[in-house]
Amino acid sequence: KGCHLSEVGLSHGGPKETLFFGCPNSLVEPLASGGFEQVFGSMKGEFGKGIHLSPQSCKAFQHCENFMFICEAALGRDEDRETLKAPYPELDHEELCKVQGKLSAVVHAGGRFDHEERIVYSPTQCKPVYLLELESPGVYSLLNGDSPYKDLLKPIA
C-alpha cells in the first residue's frame, strides 16, 4: 500500500524534508505497509503526541531496535513551525495547529538538547520512503531487551 503526503504543509509553500525515524520492531510492519496513519495513536514523546523525526540518524538510532526509516515530511514554511525550547509532552494537533496556528514543531540542538528534531502532529504530513535494516541493534533495543550489552550502558557510579 502506498502512502502520500497530503496538502498539509505542502500547500503552505514549505518544501519536503528528508528525515530519519527510529522505532521499535513492533511498529515496522504497520509503518512499512500503511504509513503513519495506522500507528499514529501510539506516537508520543518528549514534544507531545506526534511523529518525532530528526535530520540526524544518531537521534533516530536512540529509538530503534533493528530498523530505521528514512521519511519525507511536509513541515510547512519556517514561519509555520513552532520552535520548542523545552519539553512539552502535552502538545498535540489541537493545541499546535488549531490554537497556535502552526503546522509542525522544531527543536534545535544546543542548550538543553543534543539533537535536532522535527515533529509533525498529523500522520498525513509524513510518509516512510525507505526502510533500513541496521547491522547492530539500536539503543532502544539495548536498553529495553535482553541484550548482553545492557549493563554496559548503565551510568557509572
Beta strands, then each sheet from edge to edge (+ up, - down):
strand 1: 16-22
strand 2: 51-53
strand 3: 67-74
strand 4: 81-83
strand 5: 104-107
strand 6: 117-120
strand 7: 126-133
sheet 1: 1+ 3- 7+
sheet 2: 2+ 6- 5+ 4+
end
